[in-house]
Protein backbone atom coordinates (compact mmCIF):
# COMPACT_ATOMS: atom_id res chain seq x y z
CA UNK A 1 0.00 0.00 0.00
CA UNK A 2 1.27 3.48 -0.79
CA UNK A 3 2.20 5.70 2.14
CA UNK A 4 -0.64 8.19 1.73
CA UNK A 5 -3.29 5.44 1.66
CA UNK A 6 -1.69 3.88 4.71
CA UNK A 7 -1.70 7.12 6.70
CA UNK A 8 -5.24 7.91 5.62
CA UNK A 9 -6.38 4.54 6.93
CA UNK A 10 -4.56 4.94 10.26
CA UNK A 11 -5.12 8.58 11.12
CA UNK A 12 -8.10 10.85 11.70
CA UNK A 13 -6.37 13.77 10.03
CA UNK A 14 -3.06 14.58 8.40
CA UNK A 15 -1.37 17.96 8.46
CA UNK A 16 -0.16 19.01 5.01
CA UNK A 17 2.28 21.84 4.36
CA UNK A 18 1.86 25.57 3.75
CA UNK A 19 3.03 27.97 1.06
CA UNK A 20 5.85 27.27 -1.34
CA UNK A 21 6.03 30.59 -3.21
CA UNK A 22 5.69 32.81 -0.16
CA UNK A 23 8.41 30.92 1.69
CA UNK A 24 10.84 30.91 -1.24
CA UNK A 25 10.20 34.58 -1.84
CA UNK A 26 11.18 35.27 1.76
CA UNK A 27 14.43 33.38 1.08
CA UNK A 28 15.22 35.80 -1.71
CA UNK A 29 13.65 34.27 -4.79
CA UNK A 30 13.33 37.21 -7.10
CA UNK A 31 10.38 38.22 -9.11
CA UNK A 32 10.72 36.63 -12.52
CA UNK A 33 12.73 33.61 -11.53
CA UNK A 34 11.01 30.25 -11.91
CA UNK A 35 11.08 28.62 -8.44
CA UNK A 36 11.86 25.22 -10.00
CA UNK A 37 15.33 26.44 -11.04
CA UNK A 38 16.26 26.56 -7.37
CA UNK A 39 16.00 22.76 -7.19
CA UNK A 40 19.39 22.61 -8.89
CA UNK A 41 20.75 26.13 -8.25
CA UNK A 42 19.94 26.45 -4.55
CA UNK A 43 19.01 23.00 -3.29
CA UNK A 44 19.87 24.10 0.26
CA UNK A 45 16.92 26.51 0.17
CA UNK A 46 14.53 23.83 -1.07
CA UNK A 47 15.71 21.44 1.65
CA UNK A 48 15.13 24.25 4.14
CA UNK A 49 11.61 24.82 2.79
CA UNK A 50 10.68 21.15 3.11
CA UNK A 51 12.34 20.75 6.49
CA UNK A 52 10.55 23.78 7.93
CA UNK A 53 7.20 22.17 7.11
CA UNK A 54 8.22 18.82 8.58
CA UNK A 55 9.64 20.47 11.71
CA UNK A 56 6.37 22.39 12.14
CA UNK A 57 4.49 19.09 12.16
CA UNK A 58 3.47 18.41 8.55
CA UNK A 59 2.75 14.77 7.69
CA UNK A 60 2.84 15.57 4.00
CA UNK A 61 4.57 18.24 1.95
CA UNK A 62 4.52 19.25 -1.70
CA UNK A 63 7.59 19.31 -3.88
CA UNK A 64 8.86 22.48 -5.52
CA UNK A 65 7.58 21.50 -8.96
CA UNK A 66 4.29 23.38 -9.32
CA UNK A 67 5.30 25.02 -12.61
CA UNK A 68 7.55 22.16 -13.68
CA UNK A 69 5.67 21.20 -16.82
CA UNK A 70 6.93 21.77 -20.36
CA UNK A 71 4.24 24.35 -21.17
CA UNK A 72 5.38 26.61 -18.37
CA UNK A 73 9.11 25.90 -18.35
CA UNK A 74 9.09 26.72 -22.06
CA UNK A 75 8.49 30.33 -21.11
CA UNK A 76 11.91 30.27 -19.50
CA UNK A 77 13.42 28.26 -22.37
CA UNK A 78 13.71 25.29 -20.00
CA UNK A 79 11.27 22.86 -21.57
CA UNK A 80 14.19 20.43 -21.97
CA UNK A 81 14.67 20.28 -18.18
CA UNK A 82 11.29 18.90 -17.14
CA UNK A 83 12.50 15.46 -16.08
CA UNK A 84 15.59 16.76 -14.30
CA UNK A 85 13.89 19.55 -12.34
CA UNK A 86 11.03 17.32 -11.20
CA UNK A 87 13.30 14.44 -10.29
CA UNK A 88 15.50 16.68 -8.17
CA UNK A 89 12.45 18.29 -6.54
CA UNK A 90 11.32 14.84 -5.40
CA UNK A 91 14.80 13.61 -4.47
CA UNK A 92 15.29 16.57 -2.16
CA UNK A 93 11.88 15.79 -0.69
CA UNK A 94 12.83 12.16 -0.14
CA UNK A 95 15.99 13.24 1.66
CA UNK A 96 14.00 15.35 4.14
CA UNK A 97 11.11 12.88 4.56
CA UNK A 98 13.35 9.90 5.18
CA UNK A 99 15.16 11.73 7.98
CA UNK A 100 11.96 12.89 9.67
CA UNK A 101 11.79 10.03 12.16
CA UNK A 102 8.11 9.52 11.37
CA UNK A 103 6.25 8.72 8.15
CA UNK A 104 6.05 11.82 5.94
CA UNK A 105 4.52 11.80 2.46
CA UNK A 106 6.42 13.40 -0.42
CA UNK A 107 3.68 14.75 -2.67
CA UNK A 108 4.81 15.63 -6.18
CA UNK A 109 3.22 18.97 -6.96
CA UNK A 110 1.69 19.31 -10.42
CA UNK A 111 0.16 22.70 -11.26
CA UNK A 112 -1.73 23.85 -14.36
CA UNK A 113 -0.18 24.36 -17.78
CA UNK A 114 -1.64 27.87 -17.99
CA UNK A 115 -3.25 26.99 -21.32
CA UNK A 116 -6.94 26.94 -22.14
CA UNK A 117 -8.45 23.77 -23.54
CA UNK A 118 -10.22 23.34 -26.86
CA UNK A 119 -12.54 24.61 -28.22
CA UNK A 120 -11.93 27.98 -26.49
CA UNK A 121 -8.17 27.57 -26.39
CA UNK A 122 -5.53 25.48 -28.07
CA UNK A 123 -4.68 22.81 -25.47
CA UNK A 124 -5.79 19.29 -26.37
CA UNK A 125 -6.41 16.38 -24.03
CA UNK A 126 -3.66 14.30 -25.67
CA UNK A 127 -1.07 17.05 -25.39
CA UNK A 128 -1.97 17.77 -21.76
CA UNK A 129 -1.66 14.08 -20.84
CA UNK A 130 1.72 13.99 -22.57
CA UNK A 131 2.93 17.12 -20.74
CA UNK A 132 1.82 15.85 -17.32
CA UNK A 133 3.17 12.35 -17.96
CA UNK A 134 6.63 13.76 -18.64
CA UNK A 135 6.52 15.75 -15.40
CA UNK A 136 5.21 12.86 -13.31
CA UNK A 137 7.83 10.48 -14.65
CA UNK A 138 10.42 12.87 -13.22
CA UNK A 139 8.61 13.11 -9.89
CA UNK A 140 8.31 9.34 -9.67
CA UNK A 141 11.97 8.80 -10.58
CA UNK A 142 12.89 11.17 -7.74
CA UNK A 143 10.85 9.15 -5.25
CA UNK A 144 7.55 11.03 -4.87
CA UNK A 145 4.94 8.95 -3.02
CA UNK A 146 1.98 10.49 -4.78
CA UNK A 147 1.18 12.88 -7.63
CA UNK A 148 -0.41 15.99 -6.12
CA UNK A 149 -2.47 17.79 -8.77
CA UNK A 150 -3.32 21.29 -7.55
CA UNK A 151 -4.75 24.74 -8.24
CA UNK A 152 -6.69 23.52 -11.27
CA UNK A 153 -9.50 25.59 -12.79
CA UNK A 154 -10.66 23.38 -15.66
CA UNK A 155 -11.91 19.88 -15.02
CA UNK A 156 -10.49 18.79 -18.41
CA UNK A 157 -7.02 19.64 -17.13
CA UNK A 158 -7.60 17.96 -13.76
CA UNK A 159 -8.68 14.81 -15.60
CA UNK A 160 -5.74 14.92 -18.03
CA UNK A 161 -3.32 15.13 -15.11
CA UNK A 162 -5.10 12.23 -13.40
CA UNK A 163 -4.74 10.17 -16.55
CA UNK A 164 -1.02 10.93 -16.60
CA UNK A 165 -0.71 9.73 -12.99
CA UNK A 166 -2.27 6.43 -14.00
CA UNK A 167 0.05 6.22 -17.01
CA UNK A 168 3.11 6.39 -14.73
CA UNK A 169 1.43 4.26 -12.02
CA UNK A 170 1.49 6.90 -9.30
CA UNK A 171 -1.40 7.20 -6.88
CA UNK A 172 -2.83 10.69 -7.02
CA UNK A 173 -4.71 13.34 -5.11
CA UNK A 174 -6.06 16.53 -6.62
CA UNK A 175 -7.42 19.94 -5.68
CA UNK A 176 -8.96 22.76 -7.62
CA UNK A 177 -8.91 26.50 -6.86
CA UNK A 178 -12.38 27.90 -6.19
CA UNK A 179 -11.62 31.58 -6.57
CA UNK A 180 -14.51 33.03 -8.59
CA UNK A 181 -17.77 33.54 -6.68
CA UNK A 182 -17.18 30.21 -4.95
CA UNK A 183 -16.49 28.36 -8.20
CA UNK A 184 -13.33 27.76 -10.18
CA UNK A 185 -12.49 30.29 -12.84
CA UNK A 186 -14.06 27.91 -15.34
CA UNK A 187 -17.30 27.75 -13.36
CA UNK A 188 -16.94 24.39 -11.56
CA UNK A 189 -18.72 24.24 -8.19
CA UNK A 190 -17.64 22.19 -5.18
CA UNK A 191 -20.59 19.85 -5.78
CA UNK A 192 -19.56 19.42 -9.44
CA UNK A 193 -16.06 18.31 -8.45
CA UNK A 194 -17.31 15.89 -5.77
CA UNK A 195 -19.61 14.29 -8.32
CA UNK A 196 -17.13 14.21 -11.17
CA UNK A 197 -14.26 12.53 -9.28
CA UNK A 198 -16.52 9.54 -8.59
CA UNK A 199 -17.07 9.06 -12.33
CA UNK A 200 -13.33 8.95 -13.07
CA UNK A 201 -11.65 5.74 -14.27
CA UNK A 202 -9.06 6.05 -11.51
CA UNK A 203 -10.53 8.27 -8.80
CA UNK A 204 -8.17 10.19 -6.50
CA UNK A 205 -7.07 8.96 -3.07
CA UNK A 206 -8.33 12.32 -1.86
CA UNK A 207 -9.72 15.45 -3.48
CA UNK A 208 -10.49 18.97 -2.40
CA UNK A 209 -9.66 22.65 -2.66
CA UNK A 210 -6.56 24.78 -2.42
CA UNK A 211 -5.70 28.48 -2.75
CA UNK A 212 -8.74 30.48 -3.89
CA UNK A 213 -9.67 33.56 -1.88
CA UNK A 214 -9.14 33.11 1.86
CA UNK A 215 -9.56 30.47 4.55
CA UNK A 216 -13.22 31.40 4.99
CA UNK A 217 -14.22 30.87 1.34
CA UNK A 218 -12.23 27.64 1.29
CA UNK A 219 -14.26 26.32 4.20
CA UNK A 220 -17.49 27.12 2.36
CA UNK A 221 -16.18 25.00 -0.51
CA UNK A 222 -15.47 22.19 1.97
CA UNK A 223 -19.07 22.38 3.22
CA UNK A 224 -20.13 22.04 -0.42
CA UNK A 225 -18.10 18.83 -0.77
CA UNK A 226 -19.44 17.47 2.51
CA UNK A 227 -23.04 18.23 1.54
CA UNK A 228 -22.77 15.77 -1.36
CA UNK A 229 -22.32 12.95 1.17
CA UNK A 230 -18.99 11.95 -0.34
CA UNK A 231 -17.00 9.39 1.63
CA UNK A 232 -13.76 10.06 -0.22
CA UNK A 233 -11.05 11.73 1.90
CA UNK A 234 -11.16 15.53 1.54
CA UNK A 235 -8.28 17.99 1.23
CA UNK A 236 -8.33 21.62 2.42
CA UNK A 237 -5.37 23.88 1.71
CA UNK A 238 -6.49 27.44 2.21
CA UNK A 239 -4.59 30.70 2.01
CA UNK A 240 -3.57 32.41 5.23
CA UNK A 241 -5.95 35.29 4.74
CA UNK A 242 -5.68 37.94 2.05
CA UNK A 243 -2.40 39.34 0.64
CA UNK A 244 -1.33 42.82 1.70
CA UNK A 245 1.55 44.84 0.34
CA UNK A 246 3.94 46.10 2.96
CA UNK A 247 7.23 47.87 2.26
CA UNK A 248 8.11 45.93 -0.85
CA UNK A 249 6.89 42.61 0.50
CA UNK A 250 3.70 40.64 0.24
CA UNK A 251 2.25 39.72 3.58
CA UNK A 252 -0.86 37.64 4.19
CA UNK A 253 -3.13 38.93 6.93
CA UNK A 254 -4.13 35.54 8.38
CA UNK A 255 -2.55 35.01 11.80
CA UNK A 256 -1.33 31.66 13.14
CA UNK A 257 -4.33 31.74 15.54
CA UNK A 258 -6.77 32.19 12.65
CA UNK A 259 -5.19 29.30 10.77
CA UNK A 260 -5.50 27.19 13.92
CA UNK A 261 -9.24 27.96 13.98
CA UNK A 262 -9.44 27.12 10.29
CA UNK A 263 -7.71 23.76 10.81
CA UNK A 264 -10.16 22.79 13.57
CA UNK A 265 -13.16 23.87 11.47
CA UNK A 266 -11.82 21.85 8.52
CA UNK A 267 -11.40 18.76 10.66
CA UNK A 268 -14.87 19.18 12.14
CA UNK A 269 -16.26 19.42 8.61
CA UNK A 270 -14.74 16.02 7.87
CA UNK A 271 -11.53 17.02 6.08
CA UNK A 272 -8.73 14.46 6.41
CA UNK A 273 -5.82 16.34 4.86
CA UNK A 274 -5.51 19.85 6.24
CA UNK A 275 -2.89 22.34 5.18
CA UNK A 276 -2.35 25.89 4.00
CA UNK A 277 -1.53 27.56 0.73
CA UNK A 278 -0.23 31.08 -0.06
CA UNK A 279 0.96 32.96 3.03
CA UNK A 280 1.02 29.87 5.26
CA UNK A 281 4.38 29.88 7.06
CA UNK A 282 5.89 27.37 9.49
CA UNK A 283 4.46 29.28 12.48
CA UNK A 284 0.98 28.89 11.00
CA UNK A 285 1.54 25.15 10.55
CA UNK A 286 2.73 24.76 14.13
CA UNK A 287 -0.36 26.59 15.36
CA UNK A 288 -2.58 24.36 13.19
CA UNK A 289 -0.90 21.23 14.51
CA UNK A 290 -1.29 22.38 18.08
CA UNK A 291 -4.97 23.24 17.57
CA UNK A 292 -5.70 19.89 15.92
CA UNK A 293 -4.01 18.00 18.76
CA UNK A 294 -5.49 19.91 21.66
CA UNK A 295 -9.00 20.94 20.61
CA UNK A 296 -11.78 18.35 20.90
CA UNK A 297 -13.63 17.34 17.77
CA UNK A 298 -16.79 19.38 17.27
CA UNK A 299 -19.84 19.03 15.09
CA UNK A 300 -20.08 20.06 11.45
CA UNK A 301 -19.63 23.85 11.40
CA UNK A 302 -22.29 26.05 9.86
CA UNK A 303 -21.63 28.77 7.29
CA UNK A 304 -22.41 31.36 10.00
CA UNK A 305 -19.86 29.87 12.36
CA UNK A 306 -17.20 29.84 9.65
CA UNK A 307 -17.80 33.49 8.81
CA UNK A 308 -17.80 34.49 12.46
CA UNK A 309 -14.44 32.83 13.03
CA UNK A 310 -12.64 33.31 9.70
CA UNK A 311 -14.29 36.32 8.10
CA UNK A 312 -17.03 36.99 5.56
CA UNK A 313 -17.37 35.01 2.32
CA UNK A 314 -16.38 36.87 -0.84
CA UNK A 315 -19.70 36.26 -2.60
CA UNK A 316 -23.30 35.67 -1.56
CA UNK A 317 -23.53 32.22 -3.12
CA UNK A 318 -21.07 29.56 -4.27
CA UNK A 319 -23.41 28.12 -6.88
CA UNK A 320 -24.40 25.03 -4.90
CA UNK A 321 -27.39 26.36 -2.94
CA UNK A 322 -29.67 27.35 -5.80
CA UNK A 323 -29.66 30.90 -4.43
CA UNK A 324 -27.05 32.22 -6.78
CA UNK A 325 -27.86 34.66 -9.54
CA UNK A 326 -29.62 33.00 -12.48
CA UNK A 327 -28.38 33.03 -16.02
CA UNK A 328 -30.57 35.46 -17.89
CA UNK A 329 -33.52 34.18 -19.87
CA UNK A 330 -32.74 34.19 -23.53
CA UNK A 331 -35.51 35.68 -25.55
CA UNK A 332 -35.30 33.74 -28.75
CA UNK A 333 -32.67 31.12 -29.29
CA UNK A 334 -32.09 28.24 -26.94
CA UNK B 1 -36.80 28.62 -23.83
CA UNK B 2 -38.38 28.03 -27.20
CA UNK B 3 -36.76 25.44 -29.34
CA UNK B 4 -37.29 27.32 -32.59
CA UNK B 5 -33.96 28.02 -34.17
CA UNK B 6 -35.82 29.37 -37.17
CA UNK B 7 -34.93 33.01 -36.66
CA UNK B 8 -34.25 34.78 -39.91
CA UNK B 9 -32.07 37.71 -38.88
CA UNK B 10 -32.73 39.65 -42.06
CA UNK B 11 -36.47 39.62 -41.37
CA UNK B 12 -36.13 41.33 -37.99
CA UNK B 13 -36.62 45.04 -37.56
CA UNK B 14 -33.52 47.04 -36.59
CA UNK B 15 -34.52 47.16 -32.93
CA UNK B 16 -35.29 43.46 -32.79
CA UNK B 17 -32.12 42.57 -34.62
CA UNK B 18 -29.99 44.55 -32.17
CA UNK B 19 -31.64 42.76 -29.22
CA UNK B 20 -31.14 39.44 -30.97
CA UNK B 21 -27.46 40.28 -31.47
CA UNK B 22 -27.13 40.97 -27.74
CA UNK B 23 -28.57 37.50 -27.16
CA UNK B 24 -26.32 35.91 -29.74
CA UNK B 25 -23.23 37.54 -28.24
CA UNK B 26 -24.30 36.22 -24.86
CA UNK B 27 -24.53 32.76 -26.37
CA UNK B 28 -21.24 33.14 -28.25
CA UNK B 29 -22.72 32.63 -31.72
CA UNK B 30 -20.02 33.98 -34.01
CA UNK B 31 -21.63 33.36 -37.40
CA UNK B 32 -24.89 34.96 -36.31
CA UNK B 33 -23.00 38.02 -35.09
CA UNK B 34 -21.14 38.34 -38.37
CA UNK B 35 -24.43 38.06 -40.25
CA UNK B 36 -26.06 40.66 -38.01
CA UNK B 37 -23.20 43.12 -38.52
CA UNK B 38 -23.42 42.72 -42.30
CA UNK B 39 -27.18 43.24 -42.27
CA UNK B 40 -26.98 46.45 -40.24
CA UNK B 41 -24.22 47.83 -42.46
CA UNK B 42 -26.28 46.96 -45.55
CA UNK B 43 -29.22 48.81 -44.00
CA UNK B 44 -27.10 51.93 -43.87
CA UNK B 45 -26.01 51.91 -40.22
CA UNK B 46 -22.70 53.62 -39.55
CA UNK B 47 -19.96 51.22 -38.48
CA UNK B 48 -19.68 53.17 -35.22
CA UNK B 49 -23.35 52.65 -34.41
CA UNK B 50 -23.07 48.93 -35.15
CA UNK B 51 -20.05 48.75 -32.86
CA UNK B 52 -21.56 50.65 -29.95
CA UNK B 53 -25.26 49.76 -30.09
CA UNK B 54 -25.04 46.12 -31.14
CA UNK B 55 -21.64 44.77 -30.11
CA UNK B 56 -20.40 46.90 -27.21
CA UNK B 57 -23.85 47.04 -25.63
CA UNK B 58 -24.11 43.24 -25.91
CA UNK B 59 -20.68 42.70 -24.41
CA UNK B 60 -21.62 45.02 -21.54
CA UNK B 61 -24.33 42.52 -20.58
CA UNK B 62 -21.82 39.68 -20.79
CA UNK B 63 -19.40 41.69 -18.67
CA UNK B 64 -22.02 42.45 -16.03
CA UNK B 65 -22.99 38.80 -15.70
CA UNK B 66 -19.35 37.76 -15.52
CA UNK B 67 -18.78 40.33 -12.77
CA UNK B 68 -21.83 39.04 -10.90
CA UNK B 69 -20.74 35.40 -11.02
CA UNK B 70 -23.44 34.32 -13.47
CA UNK B 71 -21.19 33.67 -16.46
CA UNK B 72 -17.73 32.14 -16.15
CA UNK B 73 -14.61 32.11 -18.26
CA UNK B 74 -15.72 29.58 -20.90
CA UNK B 75 -18.89 31.55 -21.76
CA UNK B 76 -17.00 34.84 -21.81
CA UNK B 77 -14.35 33.42 -24.13
CA UNK B 78 -17.06 32.27 -26.54
CA UNK B 79 -18.78 35.67 -26.42
CA UNK B 80 -15.47 37.44 -27.01
CA UNK B 81 -14.80 35.17 -29.95
CA UNK B 82 -18.17 36.05 -31.47
CA UNK B 83 -17.43 39.74 -30.87
CA UNK B 84 -14.10 39.32 -32.62
CA UNK B 85 -15.89 37.96 -35.68
CA UNK B 86 -18.00 41.11 -35.85
CA UNK B 87 -14.99 43.36 -35.21
CA UNK B 88 -13.09 41.89 -38.12
CA UNK B 89 -15.80 43.15 -40.44
CA UNK B 90 -16.07 46.52 -38.70
CA UNK B 91 -12.41 47.38 -38.17
CA UNK B 92 -11.57 48.54 -41.73
CA UNK B 93 -14.93 50.34 -41.96
CA UNK B 94 -14.32 52.17 -38.69
CA UNK B 95 -10.96 53.40 -39.97
CA UNK B 96 -12.47 54.46 -43.31
CA UNK B 97 -15.23 56.46 -41.67
CA UNK B 98 -12.93 58.05 -39.11
CA UNK B 99 -15.09 56.87 -36.21
CA UNK B 100 -14.12 58.17 -32.76
CA UNK B 101 -11.67 56.00 -30.86
CA UNK B 102 -12.45 54.70 -27.42
CA UNK B 103 -8.79 54.59 -26.48
CA UNK B 104 -5.82 52.30 -26.63
CA UNK B 105 -4.37 49.93 -24.08
CA UNK B 106 -1.06 48.16 -23.81
CA UNK B 107 -1.39 45.07 -21.64
CA UNK B 108 0.91 42.30 -20.44
CA UNK B 109 1.71 40.09 -17.45
CA UNK B 110 4.79 41.10 -15.49
CA UNK B 111 8.16 39.45 -15.53
CA UNK B 112 8.07 35.99 -14.04
CA UNK B 113 4.35 35.64 -14.40
CA UNK B 114 3.24 33.34 -17.09
CA UNK B 115 -0.38 33.04 -16.11
CA UNK B 116 -2.21 34.78 -18.86
CA UNK B 117 -5.82 33.71 -18.81
CA UNK B 118 -6.93 36.75 -16.82
CA UNK B 119 -4.87 39.10 -18.92
CA UNK B 120 -6.31 37.60 -22.12
CA UNK B 121 -9.81 38.05 -20.77
CA UNK B 122 -9.18 41.69 -20.00
CA UNK B 123 -7.78 42.17 -23.51
CA UNK B 124 -10.81 40.55 -25.09
CA UNK B 125 -13.30 42.46 -22.95
CA UNK B 126 -11.49 45.73 -23.69
CA UNK B 127 -11.69 44.99 -27.40
CA UNK B 128 -15.29 44.10 -26.81
CA UNK B 129 -15.78 47.56 -25.39
CA UNK B 130 -14.24 49.11 -28.51
CA UNK B 131 -10.73 49.77 -27.22
CA UNK B 132 -7.69 49.08 -29.31
CA UNK B 133 -5.50 46.57 -27.46
CA UNK B 134 -1.82 45.80 -27.86
CA UNK B 135 -1.08 42.56 -26.04
CA UNK B 136 2.54 42.17 -24.98
CA UNK B 137 1.98 38.61 -23.78
CA UNK B 138 3.58 37.18 -20.69
CA UNK B 139 6.76 37.67 -18.70
CA UNK B 140 7.36 41.36 -19.52
CA UNK B 141 10.33 43.33 -18.22
CA UNK B 142 10.31 47.05 -17.45
CA UNK B 143 12.13 47.58 -20.73
CA UNK B 144 9.48 45.78 -22.73
CA UNK B 145 6.66 47.83 -21.15
CA UNK B 146 8.53 51.10 -21.74
CA UNK B 147 9.31 50.22 -25.34
CA UNK B 148 5.65 49.48 -25.98
CA UNK B 149 4.52 52.74 -24.36
CA UNK B 150 6.91 54.56 -26.66
CA UNK B 151 5.92 52.78 -29.85
CA UNK B 152 2.18 52.36 -29.24
CA UNK B 153 1.39 55.65 -27.47
CA UNK B 154 -1.55 54.11 -25.56
CA UNK B 155 -3.87 55.82 -23.10
CA UNK B 156 -3.69 52.93 -20.69
CA UNK B 157 -1.07 50.55 -19.39
CA UNK B 158 -2.50 47.33 -17.97
CA UNK B 159 -0.36 44.99 -15.89
CA UNK B 160 -1.38 41.60 -14.58
CA UNK B 161 0.13 39.22 -12.05
CA UNK B 162 -1.24 36.00 -10.68
CA UNK B 163 1.51 35.07 -8.29
CA UNK B 164 2.37 36.74 -5.03
CA UNK B 165 5.99 36.35 -6.05
CA UNK B 166 5.56 38.54 -9.12
CA UNK B 167 3.20 41.20 -7.81
CA UNK B 168 5.96 43.50 -6.51
CA UNK B 169 7.40 43.77 -10.02
CA UNK B 170 4.47 46.01 -10.90
CA UNK B 171 5.90 48.56 -8.52
CA UNK B 172 9.27 48.29 -10.24
CA UNK B 173 7.60 49.21 -13.52
CA UNK B 174 5.67 52.12 -12.02
CA UNK B 175 8.73 53.41 -10.16
CA UNK B 176 10.74 53.35 -13.38
CA UNK B 177 7.97 55.27 -15.16
CA UNK B 178 8.13 57.86 -12.36
CA UNK B 179 11.90 58.16 -12.65
CA UNK B 180 11.63 58.82 -16.36
CA UNK B 181 8.84 61.33 -15.83
CA UNK B 182 6.37 59.19 -17.77
CA UNK B 183 4.03 58.09 -15.04
CA UNK B 184 1.43 60.81 -15.46
CA UNK B 185 1.18 60.34 -19.21
CA UNK B 186 -0.67 57.07 -18.78
CA UNK B 187 -3.54 55.51 -16.90
CA UNK B 188 -2.06 52.53 -15.07
CA UNK B 189 -4.45 49.69 -14.24
CA UNK B 190 -3.39 46.54 -12.42
CA UNK B 191 -5.12 43.23 -11.90
CA UNK B 192 -4.64 39.59 -11.02
CA UNK B 193 -5.92 37.07 -8.52
CA UNK B 194 -3.77 37.87 -5.46
CA UNK B 195 -4.11 41.64 -5.82
CA UNK B 196 -6.46 44.01 -4.10
CA UNK B 197 -7.28 47.68 -4.01
CA UNK B 198 -4.89 48.40 -1.19
CA UNK B 199 -2.04 46.87 -3.17
CA UNK B 200 -2.92 48.94 -6.24
CA UNK B 201 -2.73 52.11 -4.16
CA UNK B 202 0.46 51.10 -2.39
CA UNK B 203 2.38 50.64 -5.63
CA UNK B 204 1.06 53.82 -7.23
CA UNK B 205 -1.33 52.46 -9.86
CA UNK B 206 -4.42 54.46 -10.80
CA UNK B 207 -6.69 51.55 -10.00
CA UNK B 208 -6.90 47.87 -9.19
CA UNK B 209 -9.45 46.00 -11.30
CA UNK B 210 -11.02 42.96 -9.71
CA UNK B 211 -11.97 41.32 -13.00
CA UNK B 212 -12.21 41.96 -16.72
CA UNK B 213 -15.61 43.61 -16.48
CA UNK B 214 -14.40 46.01 -13.82
CA UNK B 215 -11.31 46.72 -15.93
CA UNK B 216 -13.53 47.85 -18.79
CA UNK B 217 -15.70 50.06 -16.55
CA UNK B 218 -12.61 51.58 -14.93
CA UNK B 219 -10.88 52.17 -18.26
CA UNK B 220 -13.94 53.94 -19.65
CA UNK B 221 -14.20 56.17 -16.59
CA UNK B 222 -10.52 57.12 -16.61
CA UNK B 223 -10.39 57.77 -20.35
CA UNK B 224 -13.46 60.00 -20.11
CA UNK B 225 -11.81 61.91 -17.27
CA UNK B 226 -8.56 62.20 -19.22
CA UNK B 227 -10.37 63.62 -22.23
CA UNK B 228 -12.01 66.20 -20.02
CA UNK B 229 -8.69 67.62 -18.95
CA UNK B 230 -7.76 70.90 -20.61
CA UNK B 231 -5.04 70.84 -23.28
CA UNK B 232 -4.90 67.06 -23.56
Boltz contact constraints between the chains, C-beta under 6 A:
constraints:
  - contact:
      token1: [A, 21]
      token2: [B, 164]
      max_distance: 6.0
  - contact:
      token1: [A, 21]
      token2: [B, 165]
      max_distance: 6.0
  - contact:
      token1: [A, 25]
      token2: [B, 165]
      max_distance: 6.0
  - contact:
      token1: [A, 31]
      token2: [B, 112]
      max_distance: 6.0
  - contact:
      token1: [A, 31]
      token2: [B, 166]
      max_distance: 6.0
  - contact:
      token1: [A, 31]
      token2: [B, 168]
      max_distance: 6.0
  - contact:
      token1: [A, 31]
      token2: [B, 169]
      max_distance: 6.0
  - contact:
      token1: [A, 32]
      token2: [B, 111]
      max_distance: 6.0
  - contact:
      token1: [A, 32]
      token2: [B, 112]
      max_distance: 6.0
  - contact:
      token1: [A, 72]
      token2: [B, 114]
      max_distance: 6.0
  - contact:
      token1: [A, 75]
      token2: [B, 114]
      max_distance: 6.0
  - contact:
      token1: [A, 75]
      token2: [B, 139]
      max_distance: 6.0
  - contact:
      token1: [A, 114]
      token2: [B, 114]
      max_distance: 6.0
  - contact:
      token1: [A, 114]
      token2: [B, 115]
      max_distance: 6.0
  - contact:
      token1: [A, 120]
      token2: [B, 74]
      max_distance: 6.0
  - contact:
      token1: [A, 120]
      token2: [B, 77]
      max_distance: 6.0
  - contact:
      token1: [A, 181]
      token2: [B, 69]
      max_distance: 6.0
  - contact:
      token1: [A, 185]
      token2: [B, 73]
      max_distance: 6.0
  - contact:
      token1: [A, 186]
      token2: [B, 72]
      max_distance: 6.0
  - contact:
      token1: [A, 186]
      token2: [B, 73]
      max_distance: 6.0
  - contact:
      token1: [A, 186]
      token2: [B, 74]
      max_distance: 6.0
  - contact:
      token1: [A, 187]
      token2: [B, 72]
      max_distance: 6.0
  - contact:
      token1: [A, 243]
      token2: [B, 164]
      max_distance: 6.0
  - contact:
      token1: [A, 243]
      token2: [B, 194]
      max_distance: 6.0
  - contact:
      token1: [A, 245]
      token2: [B, 199]
      max_distance: 6.0
  - contact:
      token1: [A, 245]
      token2: [B, 202]
      max_distance: 6.0
  - contact:
      token1: [A, 250]
      token2: [B, 164]
      max_distance: 6.0
  - contact:
      token1: [A, 250]
      token2: [B, 167]
      max_distance: 6.0
  - contact:
      token1: [A, 278]
      token2: [B, 164]
      max_distance: 6.0
  - contact:
      token1: [A, 315]
      token2: [B, 69]
      max_distance: 6.0
  - contact:
      token1: [A, 325]
      token2: [B, 68]
      max_distance: 6.0
  - contact:
      token1: [A, 325]
      token2: [B, 70]
      max_distance: 6.0
  - contact:
      token1: [A, 327]
      token2: [B, 70]
      max_distance: 6.0
  - contact:
      token1: [A, 330]
      token2: [B, 1]
      max_distance: 6.0
  - contact:
      token1: [A, 330]
      token2: [B, 23]
      max_distance: 6.0
  - contact:
      token1: [A, 331]
      token2: [B, 23]
      max_distance: 6.0
  - contact:
      token1: [A, 332]
      token2: [B, 7]
      max_distance: 6.0
  - contact:
      token1: [A, 334]
      token2: [B, 1]
      max_distance: 6.0
  - contact:
      token1: [A, 334]
      token2: [B, 3]
      max_distance: 6.0
